[in-house]
Amino acid sequence: MSKRKAGAYNATAMITATKIWPLFSWVECGGCSSEFRRQAGWLVKTDDHHLSGPIARCGECCPTAASAIDCMRVTVAAADFARRFELTKGGLKRVA
């Protein structure tokens, strides 16, 4: 049984960043929510599509591939945390 199925966050999930340069259409950045076109950016994907799909990042938010991968790692960790816990008036409650 893998760690993902057991409910533990997989910090070593495979995350890839591909350089994009959109010419004809606008792409929304997942970090600053601005749209960019005709400038360099990153398309960041993870192997666990249940937590987060592909996210585009502009070159201003993430100038290097390593910074884009770090941003995606934070996004995946937050999505995993939100899936396993819920916020109530009494505090955090673990969801089975």
N, CA and C atoms as a LAMMPS dump frame, in Angstrom:
ITEM: TIMESTEP
0
ITEM: NUMBER OF ATOMS
288
ITEM: BOX BOUNDS ff ff ff
-5.0000000000000000e+02 5.0000000000000000e+02
-5.0000000000000000e+02 5.0000000000000000e+02
-5.0000000000000000e+02 5.0000000000000000e+02
ITEM: ATOMS id mol type element x y z
1 1 1 N 0.839 -1.171 0
2 1 2 C 0 0 0
3 1 3 C 0.891 1.243 0
4 2 1 N 0.622 2.159 -0.894
5 2 2 C 1.463 3.339 -0.994
6 2 3 C 1.081 4.367 0.064
7 3 1 N 1.966 5.344 0.279
8 3 2 C 1.698 6.391 1.252
9 3 3 C 0.511 7.247 0.827
10 4 1 N 0.335 7.446 -0.469
11 4 2 C -0.764 8.285 -0.966
12 4 3 C -2.102 7.682 -0.595
13 5 1 N -2.26 6.366 -0.715
14 5 2 C -3.528 5.727 -0.405
15 5 3 C -3.761 5.671 1.102
16 6 1 N -2.695 5.684 1.876
17 6 2 C -2.84 5.661 3.324
18 6 3 C -3.213 7.024 3.878
19 7 1 N -3.097 8.092 3.076
20 7 2 C -3.496 9.417 3.513
21 7 3 C -2.347 10.302 3.938
22 8 1 N -1.111 9.839 3.8
23 8 2 C 0.039 10.656 4.178
24 8 3 C 0.5 11.477 2.984
25 9 1 N 0.979 12.688 3.23
26 9 2 C 1.459 13.562 2.172
27 9 3 C 2.768 13.022 1.614
28 10 1 N 2.84 12.901 0.309
29 10 2 C 4.031 12.399 -0.353
30 10 3 C 4.882 13.599 -0.772
31 11 1 N 5.89 13.928 0.031
32 11 2 C 6.731 15.096 -0.246
33 11 3 C 7.635 14.875 -1.449
34 12 1 N 7.81 13.634 -1.863
35 12 2 C 8.684 13.356 -2.994
36 12 3 C 7.885 13.092 -4.26
37 13 1 N 6.674 13.646 -4.339
38 13 2 C 5.853 13.474 -5.541
39 13 3 C 6.582 14.075 -6.736
40 14 1 N 6.438 13.449 -7.874
41 14 2 C 7.141 13.911 -9.064
42 14 3 C 6.461 15.168 -9.599
43 15 1 N 7.187 16.259 -9.607
44 15 2 C 6.686 17.544 -10.095
45 15 3 C 7.604 17.999 -11.22
46 16 1 N 7.012 18.337 -12.362
47 16 2 C 7.805 18.787 -13.507
48 16 3 C 7.367 20.194 -13.902
49 17 1 N 8.334 20.98 -14.345
50 17 2 C 8.066 22.336 -14.821
51 17 3 C 8.552 22.443 -16.26
52 18 1 N 7.665 22.848 -17.155
53 18 2 C 7.977 23 -18.571
54 18 3 C 7.866 24.471 -18.935
55 19 1 N 8.869 24.99 -19.617
56 19 2 C 8.853 26.398 -20.018
57 19 3 C 7.837 26.601 -21.136
58 20 1 N 6.986 27.624 -20.986
59 20 2 C 5.995 27.948 -22.019
60 20 3 C 6.191 29.398 -22.442
61 21 1 N 5.766 29.687 -23.642
62 21 2 C 5.81 31.031 -24.19
63 21 3 C 4.54 31.214 -25.009
64 22 1 N 3.389 31.542 -24.366
65 22 2 C 2.136 31.633 -25.106
66 22 3 C 2.143 32.818 -26.073
67 23 1 N 1.869 32.541 -27.341
68 23 2 C 1.894 33.591 -28.357
69 23 3 C 0.511 34.148 -28.657
70 24 1 N -0.497 33.298 -28.776
71 24 2 C -1.792 33.734 -29.278
72 24 3 C -2.88 33.856 -28.224
73 25 1 N -2.745 33.177 -27.103
74 25 2 C -3.796 33.218 -26.093
75 25 3 C -3.222 33.671 -24.75
76 26 1 N -4.08 34.252 -23.948
77 26 2 C -3.682 34.676 -22.619
78 26 3 C -3.737 33.484 -21.677
79 27 1 N -2.779 33.415 -20.751
80 27 2 C -2.717 32.343 -19.757
81 27 3 C -2.732 32.997 -18.384
82 28 1 N -3.576 32.478 -17.484
83 28 2 C -3.669 33.05 -16.139
84 28 3 C -2.635 32.411 -15.22
85 29 1 N -1.912 33.243 -14.502
86 29 2 C -0.906 32.777 -13.554
87 29 3 C -1.605 32.259 -12.304
88 30 1 N -1.155 31.127 -11.798
89 30 2 C -1.735 30.551 -10.591
90 30 3 C -1.272 31.237 -9.323
91 31 1 N -0.229 32.053 -9.407
92 31 2 C 0.281 32.728 -8.219
93 31 3 C -0.304 34.109 -8.017
94 32 1 N -0.162 34.973 -9.024
95 32 2 C -0.609 36.366 -8.883
96 32 3 C -1.944 36.629 -9.578
97 33 1 N -2.496 35.649 -10.254
98 33 2 C -3.791 35.726 -10.953
99 33 3 C -3.818 36.746 -12.081
100 34 1 N -2.666 37.171 -12.561
101 34 2 C -2.635 38.056 -13.722
102 34 3 C -2.513 37.207 -14.981
103 35 1 N -2.929 37.757 -16.101
104 35 2 C -2.827 37.039 -17.362
105 35 3 C -1.58 37.494 -18.09
106 36 1 N -0.886 36.543 -18.712
107 36 2 C 0.326 36.894 -19.448
108 36 3 C 0.29 36.277 -20.83
109 37 1 N 0.944 36.961 -21.752
110 37 2 C 1.055 36.505 -23.136
111 37 3 C 2.342 37.086 -23.701
112 38 1 N 3.002 36.329 -24.557
113 38 2 C 4.255 36.731 -25.18
114 38 3 C 5.351 37.038 -24.163
115 39 1 N 5.352 36.298 -23.087
116 39 2 C 6.446 36.331 -22.122
117 39 3 C 6.63 34.92 -21.571
118 40 1 N 7.795 34.662 -21.055
119 40 2 C 8.123 33.322 -20.574
120 40 3 C 7.347 32.999 -19.306
121 41 1 N 6.993 31.748 -19.173
122 41 2 C 6.299 31.262 -17.986
123 41 3 C 6.566 29.777 -17.82
124 42 1 N 5.909 29.167 -16.849
125 42 2 C 6.095 27.752 -16.541
126 42 3 C 4.745 27.066 -16.454
127 43 1 N 4.679 25.853 -16.985
128 43 2 C 3.533 24.983 -16.798
129 43 3 C 3.994 23.873 -15.856
130 44 1 N 3.438 23.861 -14.656
131 44 2 C 3.898 22.953 -13.613
132 44 3 C 2.859 21.86 -13.425
133 45 1 N 3.298 20.596 -13.481
134 45 2 C 2.412 19.438 -13.34
135 45 3 C 2.944 18.528 -12.242
136 46 1 N 2.013 17.802 -11.616
137 46 2 C 2.381 16.806 -10.623
138 46 3 C 1.81 15.458 -11.036
139 47 1 N 2.362 14.38 -10.505
140 47 2 C 1.869 13.056 -10.865
141 47 3 C 0.591 12.702 -10.112
142 48 1 N 0.223 13.471 -9.09
143 48 2 C -1.003 13.226 -8.335
144 48 3 C -2.058 14.237 -8.79
145 49 1 N -2.871 13.861 -9.774
146 49 2 C -3.847 14.78 -10.354
147 49 3 C -5.072 14.971 -9.465
148 50 1 N -5.218 14.146 -8.413
149 50 2 C -6.369 14.292 -7.527
150 50 3 C -6.224 15.509 -6.623
151 51 1 N -4.987 15.906 -6.311
152 51 2 C -4.772 17.053 -5.44
153 51 3 C -4.681 18.355 -6.217
154 52 1 N -3.968 18.353 -7.326
155 52 2 C -3.779 19.595 -8.078
156 52 3 C -3.512 19.268 -9.538
157 53 1 N -4.192 19.974 -10.425
158 53 2 C -3.963 19.808 -11.849
159 53 3 C -2.799 20.681 -12.295
160 54 1 N -2.568 20.776 -13.599
161 54 2 C -1.482 21.632 -14.077
162 54 3 C -1.766 23.102 -13.783
163 55 1 N -0.74 23.82 -13.361
164 55 2 C -0.858 25.234 -13.022
165 55 3 C 0.177 26.01 -13.819
166 56 1 N -0.24 27.125 -14.417
167 56 2 C 0.684 28.002 -15.132
168 56 3 C 1.192 29.068 -14.17
169 57 1 N 2.466 29.385 -14.261
170 57 2 C 3.092 30.434 -13.449
171 57 3 C 3.812 31.397 -14.377
172 58 1 N 3.668 32.698 -14.119
173 58 2 C 4.337 33.685 -14.964
174 58 3 C 5.815 33.785 -14.581
175 59 1 N 6.599 34.39 -15.449
176 59 2 C 8.024 34.526 -15.214
177 59 3 C 8.365 35.495 -14.103
178 60 1 N 7.435 36.383 -13.744
179 60 2 C 7.687 37.317 -12.65
180 60 3 C 7.514 36.642 -11.293
181 61 1 N 6.532 35.761 -11.169
182 61 2 C 6.323 35.042 -9.898
183 61 3 C 7.406 33.99 -9.685
184 62 1 N 7.732 33.253 -10.735
185 62 2 C 8.699 32.16 -10.649
186 62 3 C 9.718 32.31 -11.774
187 63 1 N 10.837 32.957 -11.519
188 63 2 C 11.813 33.165 -12.588
189 63 3 C 12.572 31.898 -13.002
190 64 1 N 12.654 30.891 -12.133
191 64 2 C 13.374 29.664 -12.463
192 64 3 C 12.452 28.46 -12.303
193 65 1 N 12.879 27.342 -12.869
194 65 2 C 12.095 26.11 -12.762
195 65 3 C 12.053 25.617 -11.318
196 66 1 N 13.147 25.795 -10.585
197 66 2 C 13.176 25.346 -9.188
198 66 3 C 12.168 26.111 -8.337
199 67 1 N 12.026 27.407 -8.572
200 67 2 C 11.049 28.178 -7.793
201 67 3 C 9.619 27.796 -8.167
202 68 1 N 9.376 27.458 -9.438
203 68 2 C 8.048 27.006 -9.859
204 68 3 C 7.702 25.668 -9.218
205 69 1 N 8.668 24.783 -9.114
206 69 2 C 8.45 23.481 -8.477
207 69 3 C 8.195 23.652 -6.982
208 70 1 N 8.909 24.57 -6.327
209 70 2 C 8.683 24.835 -4.908
210 70 3 C 7.277 25.375 -4.663
211 71 1 N 6.804 26.265 -5.536
212 71 2 C 5.44 26.799 -5.405
213 71 3 C 4.414 25.683 -5.543
214 72 1 N 4.632 24.749 -6.468
215 72 2 C 3.705 23.637 -6.655
216 72 3 C 3.74 22.698 -5.465
217 73 1 N 4.906 22.517 -4.859
218 73 2 C 5.007 21.658 -3.682
219 73 3 C 4.173 22.22 -2.528
220 74 1 N 4.183 23.541 -2.372
221 74 2 C 3.37 24.177 -1.335
222 74 3 C 1.886 24.012 -1.648
223 75 1 N 1.506 24.146 -2.925
224 75 2 C 0.109 24.005 -3.331
225 75 3 C -0.393 22.586 -3.074
226 76 1 N 0.409 21.594 -3.4
227 76 2 C 0.018 20.194 -3.185
228 76 3 C -0.093 19.89 -1.696
229 77 1 N 0.822 20.414 -0.883
230 77 2 C 0.763 20.179 0.561
231 77 3 C -0.484 20.813 1.165
232 78 1 N -0.838 22.014 0.708
233 78 2 C -2.034 22.682 1.224
234 78 3 C -3.3 21.942 0.81
235 79 1 N -3.354 21.44 -0.414
236 79 2 C -4.523 20.691 -0.872
237 79 3 C -4.665 19.386 -0.108
238 80 1 N -3.551 18.744 0.183
239 80 2 C -3.593 17.5 0.946
240 80 3 C -4.051 17.765 2.376
241 81 1 N -3.586 18.848 2.97
242 81 2 C -3.985 19.216 4.322
243 81 3 C -5.477 19.534 4.379
244 82 1 N -5.967 20.271 3.394
245 82 2 C -7.386 20.64 3.36
246 82 3 C -8.268 19.42 3.149
247 83 1 N -7.75 18.422 2.45
248 83 2 C -8.534 17.218 2.218
249 83 3 C -8.637 16.361 3.475
250 84 1 N -7.611 16.387 4.328
251 84 2 C -7.602 15.525 5.505
252 84 3 C -8.182 16.174 6.752
253 85 1 N -8.318 17.516 6.771
254 85 2 C -8.832 18.207 7.947
255 85 3 C -9.927 19.176 7.533
256 86 1 N -10.81 19.492 8.481
257 86 2 C -11.806 20.528 8.244
258 86 3 C -11.794 21.479 9.433
259 87 1 N -12.077 22.742 9.171
260 87 2 C -12.047 23.756 10.212
261 87 3 C -13.434 23.915 10.824
262 88 1 N -13.528 23.753 12.133
263 88 2 C -14.779 23.927 12.855
264 88 3 C -14.591 25.035 13.889
265 89 1 N -15.658 25.38 14.603
266 89 2 C -15.548 26.414 15.63
267 89 3 C -14.604 25.984 16.751
268 90 1 N -14.526 24.709 17.005
269 90 2 C -13.657 24.193 18.062
270 90 3 C -12.205 24.021 17.625
271 91 1 N -11.915 24.201 16.364
272 91 2 C -10.554 24.025 15.859
273 91 3 C -10.547 23.071 14.688
274 92 1 N -9.385 22.49 14.411
275 92 2 C -9.263 21.541 13.307
276 92 3 C -9.806 20.179 13.711
277 93 1 N -10.531 19.562 12.814
278 93 2 C -11.08 18.234 13.054
279 93 3 C -10.611 17.332 11.921
280 94 1 N -10.079 16.183 12.268
281 94 2 C -9.584 15.244 11.269
282 94 3 C -10.759 14.547 10.588
283 95 1 N -10.728 14.546 9.261
284 95 2 C -11.736 13.853 8.471
285 95 3 C -11.194 12.477 8.149
286 96 1 N -11.977 11.458 8.381
287 96 2 C -11.516 10.085 8.158
288 96 3 C -11.328 9.822 6.732
